[in-house]
């Protein structure tokens, strides 16, 4: 019930009372005119609300963070009574409110098409679609809404992967020949084969070559490549909602970018996600990349463990680990000490600090880590934020 409707009812009651007390027919006429106006307004709102048909198209099931979907609405109704614009409430991916309202106006018995841009500023899985419709009469007496009855569509907003340098876990130069030589076990030749272009002389089996009168080359079993451990800090971020979501996005995108760089170079990647619902995606080939993207899209920053405790658990896994990437939005002295302990075990450590802080104490801590052979890097979460 709106304030205008209350005023109209009070005016009608006053006119009716005046007509009863004075007997003037003009007061009855004015009273019935107001009541008729109220009934027409109610009829126009209900007719519009229950005859309108809305279709929504253009919703993609999968998008990357920062993308925008151009949705198309088709609206049609059969109400012949005058009414104000129809307001449509949408479920959208948003940091501030899960719903937005748009106003559409269309004549009766005609179909109108409207376009609306739905932005996806943060990663996550969302339901998108029309949830409610609200109609209002031209006099502002009634404002009634009802559920749309439409099925909401699931939209997965994935974190973006940026181009970052991969972490080389073997000493030596790059190149197919030297990389193969760095990974093979020279103490256990497994077979021999004929000479091929590009083979080195030290692999030649000279005795067998003299016997067969053709160059024969030893082959070796290749040892498996060391793992790359990517450990994000999944503790709750104490900040305003939009700031916290932006920093969470940056942490996930830093992890995803590093995972893609390692997978493209053939390094096995393991990513322990120690949240309230822990998991650990693992892969070795570029085809495994979607698994990491899906896990980081769904992970929650609700870890019951402090990041220092998580890193302490990672110390037990250094046997098969060649490199460790630490991604955290908070760099404390305890986290820095744990990074140094990991580096002293022989593991190559890269620490990515998600922050916009540039104070002297923070920069000194970063320089200290760099002096101890820890690759420390600051990532500004607001650069390129959607």
C-alpha positions in Angstrom: 0.0 0.0 0.0 1.5 3.3 -1.1 1.1 6.7 0.6 -0.9 8.0 -2.3 -3.4 5.1 -1.9 -3.8 6.0 1.7 -4.4 9.6 0.8 -7.0 8.6 -1.8 -8.9 6.4 0.7 -8.9 9.2 3.3 -10.2 11.7 0.7 -12.9 9.2 -0.4 -13.9 8.6 3.2 -14.1 12.3 3.9 -16.2 13.0 0.9 -18.6 10.2 1.8 -18.9 11.5 5.4 -19.6 15.0 4.1 -22.2 13.7 1.6 -24.0 11.8 4.4 -24.0 14.8 6.7 -25.0 17.4 4.2 -26.9 15.3 1.6 -25.1 16.9 -1.3 -24.9 14.6 -4.3 -21.7 16.2 -5.6 -19.8 14.6 -2.6 -21.2 11.2 -3.5 -20.1 11.7 -7.1 -16.6 12.7 -6.1 -16.3 9.8 -3.7 -17.4 7.2 -6.3 -15.0 8.8 -8.8 -12.1 8.3 -6.5 -13.2 4.7 -5.8 -13.5 4.0 -9.5 -10.0 5.5 -10.1 -8.7 3.1 -7.4 -10.3 0.1 -9.0 -9.0 1.0 -12.4 -5.5 1.5 -11.1 -5.7 -1.9 -9.3 -7.0 -3.6 -12.5 -4.3 -2.1 -14.7 -1.5 -3.2 -12.3 -2.9 -6.8 -12.0 -3.6 -7.1 -15.7 -0.1 -5.9 -16.6 1.6 -8.1 -13.9 -0.1 -11.3 -14.8 -0.1 -11.0 -18.6 3.5 -10.0 -19.1 5.9 -12.5 -20.7 9.6 -12.0 -20.5 12.4 -14.0 -22.2 16.1 -13.6 -21.5 18.9 -14.6 -23.9 22.6 -14.2 -24.1 23.6 -15.7 -20.8 26.8 -17.7 -21.1 27.5 -20.7 -18.9 31.2 -19.8 -18.6 32.9 -16.4 -18.6 36.2 -15.0 -17.4 36.4 -12.4 -14.6 36.0 -8.9 -16.0 33.9 -10.0 -19.0 30.5 -8.5 -19.7 27.5 -10.4 -21.1 25.2 -8.7 -23.5 21.8 -10.0 -22.5 18.6 -9.5 -24.6 15.1 -9.2 -23.1 11.9 -9.6 -25.1 8.9 -8.3 -23.2 5.2 -8.6 -24.2 1.9 -8.0 -22.4 -1.8 -7.8 -23.2 -2.9 -5.1 -20.7 -5.1 -2.5 -22.4 -5.3 -0.3 -19.3 -2.7 2.5 -18.9 0.1 1.6 -16.5 3.5 2.8 -15.6 6.8 1.2 -16.6 7.4 -2.4 -15.6 10.4 -3.0 -13.3 12.4 -6.2 -13.7 14.6 -7.5 -10.9 17.7 -9.5 -12.0 20.0 -11.8 -10.3 23.5 -10.8 -11.4 27.1 -11.4 -10.3 27.8 -8.4 -8.2 30.1 -7.4 -5.3 27.5 -5.2 -3.6 24.1 -6.6 -4.4 23.0 -9.9 -5.9 20.1 -8.2 -7.7 19.6 -5.2 -9.9 16.4 -3.6 -11.3 15.8 -2.3 -14.8 12.7 -0.4 -16.0 11.0 -1.3 -19.3 8.0 0.2 -21.1 6.2 -1.5 -23.9 2.8 -0.9 -25.5 0.1 -3.6 -25.2 0.1 -6.5 -27.7 3.5 -5.7 -29.0 6.9 -7.3 -28.4 9.8 -5.0 -27.4 13.5 -6.0 -27.2 15.8 -4.6 -24.7 19.6 -5.0 -24.2 21.3 -5.0 -20.8 25.0 -5.4 -20.0 25.7 -7.9 -17.2 29.2 -7.5 -15.8 31.1 -10.2 -14.0 33.6 -8.4 -11.7 34.5 -11.4 -9.4 35.1 -15.1 -9.8 32.6 -17.6 -8.5 29.4 -19.5 -9.5 26.3 -17.4 -9.7 22.6 -17.7 -10.7 21.6 -15.2 -13.3 18.0 -14.4 -14.5 14.8 -12.6 -13.8 13.6 -13.2 -10.2 10.7 -10.7 -9.7 8.5 -8.3 -11.7 7.0 -5.1 -10.2 4.1 -3.1 -11.8 2.9 0.3 -10.9 -0.1 2.3 -12.1 0.2 5.7 -13.7 -1.2 7.5 -10.5 1.2 5.7 -8.2 -1.6 4.2 -6.1 -0.4 0.6 -6.3 3.0 -1.1 -6.6 2.7 -4.9 -6.7 5.3 -7.5 -7.5 5.3 -11.2 -8.1 7.9 -13.9 -8.8 8.8 -14.4 -12.4 8.6 -18.2 -12.2 11.6 -18.5 -14.5 14.5 -20.9 -14.0 17.7 -19.1 -13.1 20.7 -19.9 -15.2 24.1 -20.9 -13.7 27.1 -18.8 -14.7 30.6 -19.7 -13.7 33.0 -16.8 -13.6 36.5 -18.2 -13.9 39.7 -16.3 -12.8 41.9 -15.0 -15.6 45.3 -16.5 -16.3 48.0 -14.0 -17.2 51.4 -14.5 -18.9 54.0 -15.0 -16.2 57.6 -16.5 -16.4 57.8 -20.2 -15.6 60.0 -21.5 -12.8 63.0 -23.4 -14.2 63.6 -26.3 -11.8 66.8 -27.7 -13.5 70.1 -26.0 -13.7 71.5 -25.4 -17.2 70.5 -23.8 -20.4 67.2 -24.3 -22.2 66.6 -26.3 -25.3 65.3 -29.8 -26.1 68.8 -31.4 -26.1 70.0 -29.9 -22.8 66.7 -30.4 -21.1 66.7 -34.1 -22.0 70.2 -34.4 -20.8 69.3 -32.7 -17.5 66.5 -35.1 -16.8 68.1 -38.4 -17.8 69.7 -40.8 -15.3 73.2 -41.3 -16.7 73.9 -44.2 -14.3 71.3 -46.5 -15.9 71.5 -46.8 -19.7 68.4 -48.7 -20.8 68.9 -49.5 -24.5 70.8 -48.7 -27.6 69.7 -47.3 -31.0 71.1 -46.0 -34.2 72.7 -42.6 -34.5 70.3 -39.7 -35.1 71.0 -36.1 -36.1 71.7 -34.0 -33.0 73.1 -36.8 -30.7 76.2 -36.1 -28.8 79.4 -38.1 -29.1 79.6 -39.1 -25.4 76.5 -41.2 -25.8 78.0 -43.4 -28.6 78.5 -47.1 -27.7 81.9 -47.5 -29.3 82.3 -51.2 -28.8 78.9 -52.0 -30.4 79.7 -49.4 -33.1 82.9 -51.3 -34.1 81.1 -54.6 -34.1 78.1 -53.5 -36.3 80.1 -51.0 -38.3 77.5 -48.2 -37.7 77.1 -45.6 -35.0 75.1 -46.9 -32.1 74.0 -44.6 -29.3 73.1 -45.4 -25.7 69.7 -44.4 -24.4 68.8 -43.7 -20.8 65.7 -43.8 -18.7 64.5 -40.3 -17.9 63.8 -39.6 -14.3 60.5 -37.9 -13.5 60.6 -34.2 -13.2 60.1 -32.6 -9.7 56.8 -31.2 -8.7 55.9 -27.5 -8.5 53.9 -26.8 -5.3 51.6 -23.8 -5.5 50.3 -22.9 -2.1 47.7 -20.0 -1.9 46.8 -18.4 1.4 43.1 -19.2 1.9 42.6 -17.4 5.2 39.7 -15.0 5.4 40.7 -11.5 4.3 39.7 -8.7 6.7 38.6 -5.9 4.4 35.5 -4.3 2.9 33.5 -6.8 0.8 34.5 -5.4 -2.6 38.2 -5.1 -1.5 38.2 -8.6 -0.1 36.7 -10.1 -3.3 39.3 -8.2 -5.4 42.2 -9.5 -3.4 40.8 -13.0 -3.5 40.5 -12.8 -7.3 44.2 -11.6 -7.4 45.4 -14.5 -5.3 43.5 -17.0 -7.4 44.7 -15.5 -10.7 48.3 -15.5 -9.5 48.1 -19.2 -8.7 46.4 -20.0 -11.9 48.9 -18.0 -14.0 51.8 -19.8 -12.4 50.2 -23.2 -12.8 49.6 -22.6 -16.5 53.3 -21.5 -17.0 54.6 -24.6 -15.3 52.2 -27.0 -17.1 53.2 -25.5 -20.5 56.8 -26.4 -19.7 56.0 -29.9 -18.7 56.4 -29.6 -15.0 54.0 -31.5 -12.7 51.9 -29.1 -10.6 50.2 -29.7 -7.3 48.0 -27.1 -5.6 46.9 -27.9 -2.0 43.8 -25.9 -1.3 43.4 -26.1 2.5 40.1 -24.3 3.0 37.2 -25.5 5.1 36.6 -28.0 2.3 40.1 -29.0 1.3 41.2 -30.3 -2.1 44.3 -30.7 -4.1 44.2 -30.5 -7.9 47.2 -32.0 -9.6 48.4 -32.3 -13.2 51.3 -32.5 -15.6 50.1 -31.5 -19.0 48.5 -28.4 -20.4 45.3 -30.4 -20.9 45.0 -30.4 -17.1 44.8 -26.6 -16.9 40.9 -26.5 -16.8 40.9 -28.6 -13.6 43.0 -25.9 -11.8 40.8 -23.1 -13.1 37.6 -24.9 -11.9 39.1 -25.5 -8.5 40.2 -21.9 -8.0 36.8 -20.6 -9.3 35.0 -22.6 -6.5 37.4 -22.3 -3.6 36.4 -20.3 -0.5 38.7 -18.2 1.6 37.6 -19.8 4.8 40.7 -21.8 5.9 40.6 -22.8 9.5 44.5 -23.0 9.5 46.9 -20.0 9.7 49.1 -19.7 6.6 52.2 -20.4 8.7 50.7 -23.7 9.8 50.0 -24.6 6.2 53.6 -23.8 5.2 54.8 -26.0 8.0 52.9 -28.9 6.5 54.5 -28.2 3.1 58.0 -28.7 4.7 57.2 -32.4 4.9 56.7 -32.6 1.1 60.0 -31.2 -0.1 61.4 -34.6 -1.1 59.7 -34.6 -4.5 59.3 -30.8 -4.7 61.6 -28.8 -6.9 59.8 -25.4 -6.7 57.3 -23.8 -4.3 55.1 -20.8 -5.2 53.6 -19.0 -2.2 50.8 -16.6 -2.8 49.5 -14.5 0.1 47.8 -11.2 0.7 49.5 -10.8 4.1 53.3 -11.0 4.5 54.3 -11.4 8.2 57.6 -12.1 9.7 56.5 -15.7 10.4 55.5 -16.2 6.8 58.8 -14.8 5.6 60.7 -17.2 8.0 58.8 -20.2 6.7 59.7 -19.1 3.1 63.3 -19.0 4.1 63.1 -22.5 5.7 61.7 -23.9 2.5 64.5 -22.2 0.5 67.1 -23.7 2.8 65.9 -27.2 2.0 67.0 -26.8 -1.6 63.6 -26.0 -3.0 63.3 -23.0 -5.3 60.8 -20.6 -3.7 58.9 -17.8 -5.3 56.7 -15.7 -3.0 54.0 -13.5 -4.5 52.7 -10.9 -2.1 49.3 -9.5 -3.1 49.3 -5.9 -1.7 49.3 -2.3 -2.6 51.5 -1.4 0.4 54.8 0.4 -0.4 56.0 1.3 3.1 59.6 1.0 4.0 59.2 -1.9 6.4 57.4 -4.0 3.8 60.0 -3.3 1.2 62.9 -4.1 3.6 61.3 -7.5 4.2 61.0 -8.2 0.5 64.7 -7.2 0.0 65.7 -9.5 2.8 63.9 -12.4 1.1 65.6 -11.7 -2.2 69.0 -11.7 -0.5 68.2 -15.2 0.8 67.5 -16.5 -2.8 63.7 -16.2 -2.4 62.1 -14.7 -5.5 59.8 -12.2 -3.8 57.4 -10.1 -5.9 54.7 -7.6 -5.1 51.4 -7.8 -7.0 49.0 -4.8 -6.9 45.4 -6.2 -6.8 44.0 -3.0 -8.2 46.0 -3.1 -11.5 43.6 -4.4 -14.1 40.8 -5.1 -11.6 37.4 -5.4 -13.2 
